[in-house]
Amino acid sequence: MPPDTLIDRPPTPAGLLSNREKDRLIERGFLGLYRWYTARSQETRNWNPDKSFDWRAMNKALPPEIITVIQGFFAVEQYAPDFTSNLIHLVRRSHGRSHFQMRWGSEEEKHADAWENAVLFSGQRSPQWIADYKDRLKSQTWELPFPDAIHNLVYTVFQERATQLNYLNMMKIAQGRSDKPQFQGVQDAVLAKVAQTIAVDEAAHYNFFLEGVRMYLYYYPEQTLKAIQNVIGQFSMPAATLIPDWQQFQETVYRAGIYGPRDFQRDVMQVAFRNMGIESRKALEHGIRKTREVPDFDGGNFKTTAIWDTFDYGQVEGDVKRLHVKIQDYEKDIGFDLYDPTGFVENPEMPRPQVQAADD
């Protein structure tokens, strides 16, 4: 695994998995997940941004607010080359993660092209305007929000869920289901299909990164929980500081009922927390604070003793086991199981309930 995947690793007491072994298990999990993901992506989501939509039929009378929003979606996706290259460089020593990032980048590239087509076929932005705007966007470079791999992995979980939510709510408007007065009577079947198609991709991305975070939660709970706390404490959508008209875009998205602070709390953070076995942000912060109060190994106790109360470790273990069953089924289908099977290894650090022997 990349040397910066986790930082400040403690010495491993006898009888527990070494950090090297944990890293090996996580890497095998990522490799199996990447192979499964790629096959499923090719089978179920192999669409084309030009030919999968009837662009000529797009509504040419969409309200200006809608154009502002899809222009913002297009602008964010223009940084797909930066998103991809920076993340690949960060995890280049991991086969599963680096190759997945290439696959992820190819899917994000389709999103960029689809949103550009939506702007063009709306009829409200000229080809020259789009070319000049792209040039302006690409004059700046997006950088990673965090310096290490674990924080960026956690960040992508929340970011992908937030992006999916944006697109699902745009789909709702385009289907004529918005409760906002300014969008009464607005419908566009093409825009609805575009938003829905890309939202399905974002859901798949969310699930991939979520599975990765669960593996880290299982084998490195304390460090991963701290990374989650750090990420949500300074979360913002990608390219927010690069897009020239971001403030207008953000305000329009909020007024349109597409995305805002309440949506992040309720439909992004809480959904992700539930998927990771965390009760709430308050419970997360309390658990980490409680863990820091426990004496470290030099003082006669493991510092991680209190971490198990911070989240539902049993839920995470079950999720990781199910991931491995999915990987193993895929490997049997291909034949990998005959040569190099992926196996689940229990983390012995987790405190298990003691079963009291019956009296003789």
Secondary structure by P-SEA (a helix, b strand, c coil): ccccccccccccccccccaaaaaaaaaaaaaaaaaaaaaaaaaccccccccccccccccccccaaaaaaaaaaaaaacaaaaaaaaaaaaccccaaaaaaaaaaaaaaaaaaaaaaaaaaacccccaaaaaaaaaaaaccccccccccaaaaaaaaaaaaaaaaaaaaaaaaaaacccccccccccccaaaaaaaaaaaaaaaaaaaaaaaaaaaaaaccaaaaaaaaaaaaacccccccccccaaaaaaaaaaaaccccccccccccaaaaaaaaccccaaaaaaaaaaaaaccccccccccccccccccaaaaaaaaaaaaaaaaaaaaaaacccccbbbbbbbccccccbbbbbccc
